Structure formats: structure tokens, C-alpha cells
């Protein structure tokens, strides 16, 4: 089936504030907040692309989205729209007045990064007592859900490890963001710290604030888990110290 192209001669005359109006009929398919799936009943992959902005009217409100996925199957194009913190879609009410934009900041589109960010915060002391060596723990069940799309991810985590023995001179702590709650899925997400002291010391503690930044690209909604471990045996405990400084795991839309 040929790709449906917009009438650019007509559209260029109507461009307002960076938005290109389109007569393409868009219908709601499903919601997986903060992402929403809409449908066009022909091939519009030559018009709409990942990273574009889309503006539309729904339930008498003008709403803005970022296109994070475009898929053509059979006779339909499905478009995944990320609504950030402010915009949602549902089955109630028609979608009208659609327009799209290829510019960074079309009129009326708030590009403030916090509007297009998924974030998890934790302010609690999380304790894993007597951890086994080299075993990953999702201490406190801290996690974040990445919607479909490309994200700039980062974490800031105050973490601590403790050993109560004079026979060991090393205490270590590792932190990672992983696709499972008991693994290290990508070493790029792992940070590590060690403390080495004389053998006569009866207690050893290591405390650091860990930070990592990496790109995340997911084609389906994916949960990431904040895990920690020590590679030493006979550790007394490992901790996430949200009680001392807020634990932050953040995903910012890379298409801004």
C-alpha cells in the first residue's frame, strides 16, 4: 500500500507556531499511562516519525505529546504517544484538530524537562541484613518503569556496607540498575566502592553516594530495578540510605 503523504502546499500556508495541521483521522486504541496508542487506518509512516511532537484536541482540551513509536501493520499505522506529566488520552471523546511538528519547541509545547520525566524517589533507610557475597538484592523494592521510547537515565544513591569482624580488611558495595531484581543486566549501570583498613579493626563501614548516567531505549514498557550487593562474605548488612539523602532514579525523554 502506498505511503499516505500530507498535502504540504496546503500545510505550509497553514503552519502556525511550528505546528503543521493534518487531516489524517486519528482514533484512540489503548492507554498504558503515561503512553497512549492511537491508530490511523492507512500508512502514514512517511509523515509521522519518532521524536516529533503531536498536538490534538480531546475532551475539549488541547493536548501535547511526543511520538515515541510508529508501527505499520497490515493496513494500519499505530502511533505511540508519550504524554509526560500533564496529558492523557482515553476512549471517551473524539480526537480532533491533529497537528504535528518537527521543531524543538513549537508554540504552546512546554519543553521543561521535568514535564517529560519519569522519576522515583525514596527517603527511607533500606537494610539487607547478612547478605550473601556477590548476590544482588533489590533492597527496598526500589524500581522505575520506563515507557516506550528513548530515555536519558540516571541515578543518585547513597549506599553503605558494614562488616563486624577483625578478620577481614575489606568491605565493598556495588549498586546497579537492572532489568531484573536479582541481576546486573548491564555493567554500564554499575558503580562500586571499597574500604580497606588494618586487620585489627573490629568494624568496617563503606559509605558513598553513587551516580550513573546512560541511555535507555525500550520498545515496550520495561521495569528497571535498583539493586545492590557486596562481593565480600560474612557482611553484617548493606544499606540504601535514603534517610540521609534522597535516592533518585530518573528517566528523561531523549526526544526533547
C-alpha positions in Angstrom: 0.0 0.0 0.0 1.5 3.4 -0.9 2.5 5.8 1.9 0.0 8.5 2.7 1.7 11.9 2.4 0.3 15.1 3.7 -0.6 18.0 1.3 2.5 20.1 2.1 1.5 23.0 -0.2 -1.7 23.5 1.8 0.0 22.8 5.1 2.9 25.3 4.6 0.3 28.0 4.1 -1.3 27.0 7.4 1.8 26.5 9.6 1.3 28.3 12.9 3.9 28.5 15.6 5.8 25.4 14.2 2.7 23.2 14.0 1.6 21.5 10.8 -2.2 20.8 10.7 -3.2 17.5 9.2 -6.5 15.9 8.1 -5.3 12.4 9.0 -8.1 10.7 11.0 -6.7 9.6 14.4 -8.6 7.2 16.7 -7.8 6.1 20.3 -6.7 2.4 20.7 -5.4 1.9 24.3 -3.8 3.5 27.3 -0.7 2.5 29.2 -0.1 5.7 31.0 1.9 7.8 30.5 1.9 6.4 27.0 -1.1 6.1 24.7 -1.7 4.2 21.5 -3.6 5.8 18.6 -4.4 4.4 15.1 -4.5 5.7 11.5 -6.2 3.3 9.1 -3.5 3.7 6.4 0.2 4.0 6.0 1.4 7.4 7.4 5.0 6.3 8.2 6.2 8.8 5.7 4.6 11.7 7.6 4.9 10.8 11.3 8.2 9.8 12.9 9.7 9.1 16.3 10.7 12.2 18.1 8.1 14.5 16.5 5.6 16.4 18.6 1.9 16.0 18.2 -0.9 18.3 19.3 -4.6 17.4 19.3 -7.9 18.3 20.9 -9.5 15.7 23.1 -12.4 16.3 25.6 -12.4 20.0 24.7 -8.7 20.3 25.7 -5.6 21.0 23.6 -3.1 18.3 24.5 0.6 17.8 23.6 2.5 14.6 23.1 5.9 13.2 21.9 5.8 10.4 19.3 7.9 7.5 20.7 7.0 4.7 18.3 5.4 4.4 14.8 4.4 0.9 13.5 2.7 0.0 10.3 1.0 -3.4 10.2 -1.3 -4.6 7.5 -3.5 -1.6 6.7 -3.0 0.4 9.9 -0.4 2.7 11.5 -0.2 2.6 15.2 1.4 5.6 16.9 2.6 5.6 20.5 2.2 9.0 22.2 4.0 9.9 25.4 2.0 12.5 27.4 4.6 13.4 30.0 3.2 14.5 33.4 0.3 16.6 32.0 -1.5 14.9 29.2 -3.6 11.7 28.9 -6.0 10.1 26.4 -8.9 7.7 26.8 -11.7 6.2 24.8 -14.2 8.9 25.8 -14.4 11.7 23.2 -13.1 12.0 19.7 -9.6 13.2 18.7 -9.8 16.3 16.6 -7.6 19.0 15.1 -4.4 17.0 15.0 -1.2 18.7 14.1 2.5 17.7 14.2 5.8 19.4 14.5 9.4 18.7 13.6 10.8 21.7 15.5 12.2 21.5 19.1 9.8 24.0 20.7 6.6 24.6 18.7 4.2 27.2 20.2 2.4 26.0 23.3 4.6 23.0 23.8 6.2 23.1 27.3 9.8 21.8 26.9 10.6 22.0 30.6 12.5 18.7 31.3 10.5 17.9 34.4 7.3 17.7 32.3 8.8 14.9 30.3 10.5 12.9 33.0 9.7 9.7 34.9 11.2 9.7 38.4 11.3 7.5 41.5 12.3 9.0 44.9 12.9 7.2 48.2 13.7 8.7 51.6 13.8 5.5 53.7 16.6 3.6 55.3 16.7 0.2 53.4 18.5 -2.6 55.1 19.5 -6.1 53.8 21.0 -8.0 56.8 23.6 -10.7 56.4 23.8 -10.5 52.6 25.4 -13.4 50.8 28.5 -12.5 48.9 28.1 -11.5 45.2 24.3 -11.8 45.4 22.2 -8.9 44.0 19.4 -7.6 46.2 16.6 -5.2 45.2 16.8 -3.6 48.6 13.5 -1.8 49.5 12.0 -2.9 46.2 13.0 0.4 44.6 12.2 0.4 40.8 11.3 2.6 37.9 9.1 1.9 34.9 10.4 3.1 31.5 7.6 3.8 29.0 8.2 3.0 25.3 10.9 5.2 23.8 14.4 6.5 24.3 15.4 8.0 27.6 18.4 9.5 29.3 18.6 7.6 32.6 20.5 8.4 35.8 20.5 7.5 39.5 21.9 9.1 42.7 22.0 6.6 45.5 23.6 6.9 49.0 24.6 3.4 49.9 26.5 1.7 52.7 28.1 -1.7 53.6 29.2 -2.9 57.0 31.3 -5.8 58.3 31.7 -6.6 62.0 34.8 -8.7 62.2 38.5 -8.1 62.7 39.5 -10.9 60.4 38.6 -9.1 57.2 40.2 -5.9 55.9 37.9 -5.1 53.0 34.3 -4.1 52.7 32.7 -3.5 49.3 29.4 -2.2 47.9 28.0 -2.3 44.4 25.0 -0.5 43.0 23.3 -1.1 39.6 20.1 -0.5 37.7 18.9 -3.7 36.1 16.1 -5.3 34.2 15.7 -7.9 36.9 15.5 -7.6 40.7 18.5 -10.0 41.3 20.9 -9.4 38.5 23.3 -7.0 36.9 22.0 -6.7 33.3 24.5 -4.1 32.1 27.8 -3.1 33.7 27.4 0.4 32.4 24.9 0.9 35.1 27.1 -0.4 37.9 29.1 1.7 40.4 31.4 0.3 43.1 33.3 1.4 46.2 35.7 -0.4 48.6 37.0 0.4 52.0 40.3 -1.2 53.2 41.5 -0.9 56.8 44.0 -2.7 59.1 43.0 -6.2 60.2 42.9 -5.2 63.8 39.8 -3.0 63.1 36.7 -4.7 64.6 34.2 -2.9 62.4 34.5 -1.7 58.8 31.9 0.5 57.0 31.9 1.9 53.5 29.6 4.8 52.5 29.3 6.6 49.2 26.8 8.4 47.0 26.7 6.5 43.7 25.9 8.1 40.4 25.5 6.7 36.9 24.0 8.1 33.6 23.2 6.0 30.5 20.8 5.9 27.6 17.8 3.6 27.7 15.9 2.5 24.6 12.9 0.3 25.0 10.3 -0.9 22.5 7.9 -2.0 25.2 7.2 -0.7 28.8 10.0 -2.0 30.9 10.7 -2.1 34.7 14.2 -1.3 36.0 15.3 -2.3 39.5 17.8 -0.6 41.7 20.0 -3.4 43.1 23.0 -3.6 45.4 25.4 -6.3 46.6 28.7 -6.8 48.3 31.3 -9.3 47.0 32.6 -10.0 50.5 31.4 -12.9 52.7 30.2 -12.5 56.2 29.0 -8.9 55.7 26.8 -7.7 58.5 24.5 -5.6 56.3 24.2 -3.5 53.2 22.0 -0.4 53.0 20.3 2.2 50.8 20.5 5.4 52.9 17.5 7.3 51.7 17.2 8.5 55.3 20.4 10.6 54.8 19.9 11.8 51.3 17.0 11.2 48.8 17.5 8.3 46.5 16.7 9.4 42.9 16.2 7.3 39.8 15.2 9.4 36.8 14.4 8.8 33.1 14.2 12.0 31.0 12.8 11.8 27.5 15.6 11.9 25.0 13.5 13.5 22.2 13.2 16.9 23.8 
